């Protein structure tokens, strides 16, 4: 009898150990099962988000491999622009359109310079970087632009060079120079000869003085506002460029924004180009923005010296 009790007790303890062991095994397995279930739900959710609902045809799956790769590299949604441009206006009306809509119908060069700043300006102060590279004449000869839009102008060195090239080639080309003409923080550490009055840097006035000095005021016109707001406004006005140079902010965010906005106002068959493709920032600045934009829009990046070129033709 005693032996039967001991045998029964032994079997009971053995059964209890099995239950405890099963519980120990079940707990991590449950965690793994829960993780697998979460992953599956996330995958199905991602698949459904890559489709676009069409009221006429139901759900149509859109390939998003490039977009997904770009999204993984960086969140670019903040810099995509979707506003539609107005119908293009003829090139012959562009200068007057800018004068009417920006300068109240008068030229900013009329009665220039104003008396209060005349003594602060140098007769000529032309400065730029890569402003006379072969790319300018190469592209002007090829495109024969009626309208050039320069995004980022500074003191006008490249605009003056392009005006001279176009004139020499017998072209009637209008050049719009988009820049807020404010410089950048620390700007006067390098350009102490550019005067400042109550925090207002005389960069725009010196640019205009440079244009007058080379007698180019009929072909070069400043549009003195931020690049983003100006490019959007040109889009609204239907002002398109045959040749657009993007050479303003050199960080990725600025370059990406300017390139996207500039491309919308590029005439079909036109060319978009810019400087600073080869800088110490490598793929963190201009080059990264150019390469990514080209990849997403099926364009090929061409190089001409230090300049990058995107041909829409």
Residue, then its C-alpha position, 0 to 999 in steps of 0.5 A: x500500500x505504501x509502495x502504491x502511494x509512493x508510486x502515485x506520488x512520483x507519477x503526480x510529481x512527474x506530471x507536474x514537472x511536465x506541465x511546468x516545462x510545457x508552460x516554460x516552452x509555451x511562453x517564448x513560443x507565444x512571444x515569437x508567434x505574436x511577433x510574427x503576427x505583428x510583422x504579417x499585419x504590418x506587411x499587409x498594411x504596407x501593401x494596401x497603402x501602396x495602392x491608389x483608389x480610383x472611383x472608376x476602376x476600383x483599386x489600381x496597384x502603382x509600382x512604387x519601388x523607386x519612391x519607396x527606396x527614396x522614402x527610406x533614404x529620406x523623408x522627401x514629402x515635405x519638398x514635393x510640390x504639386x501646384x499646377x502652372x498657368x498656361x505658358x505666356x509667350x517669351x516676348x511678354x515675359x519681361x513686361x509681365x514681371x515689370x507689371x506684376x512685380x514692379x508696378x509697371x516700371x523698371x527697377x533701373x529707372x532713376x538708379x541709383x537712389x541718392x541715399x545709397x549712391x555713395x555706398x556703391x562701387x562702380x563695379x563689384x562683380x564676383x562669382x564662382x564658376x561664373x564663366x565656365x564653358x557650360x554657359x556657352x555650350x548650353x546657350x549655343x545648343x538651346x538658343x534660349x529666349x528666356x533664362x532663369x537664374x536661381x541664385x545670383x549674388x552679384x550677377x557674375x554668371x548672369x552678366x556672362x550669359x548676357x554677353x554670350x547671348x548677345x555675341x551669338x545674336x540672340x534676344x535673350x531675357x534673363x531673370x535673376x531670382x535671389x533675395x539678395x540678402x546674402x547669408x549669416x556671416x556674409x560680411x565677414x568675407x565681403x566687408x566692402x558691401x555696405x549695410x544700412x540698419x541691417x539692410x545689405x546693399x547686395x541688390x543695389x550693387x548687383x543692379x550697379x554691376x548690370x548698369x556698368x556692363x549696359x545689360x539692364x535691358x536683358x537682365x532683370x532681378x526678381x528680388x524674393x526668396x527662390x521658393x516663393x518666386x519660382x511658385x509665382x512664376x509658375x502661377x504666371x505661366x513664366x517658363x524658362x528655356x534654360x534654368x540655372x539652379x545655384x542658390x542654397x547648397x544644402x540638400x533641402x534647399x537644392x531639392x526644393x529649388x530643383x523641383x520648383x525650377x523643373x516645373x517652369x522649364x519649357x519642354x525640351x529645355x535644360x536645367x543645370x547648376x554648379x557645385x556638383x563636386x563639393x566637400x559635402x559629397x552626397x549630402x548636398x547638391x549632388x545628392x539632390x540632383x542624383x535623386x531628382x534625376x533617378x525619380x524622374x528618369x533623367x540622366x545627369x550630364x557633367x560639364x566641368x563643375x556643373x551638372x546638367x539635366x536635359x528634358x529633351 
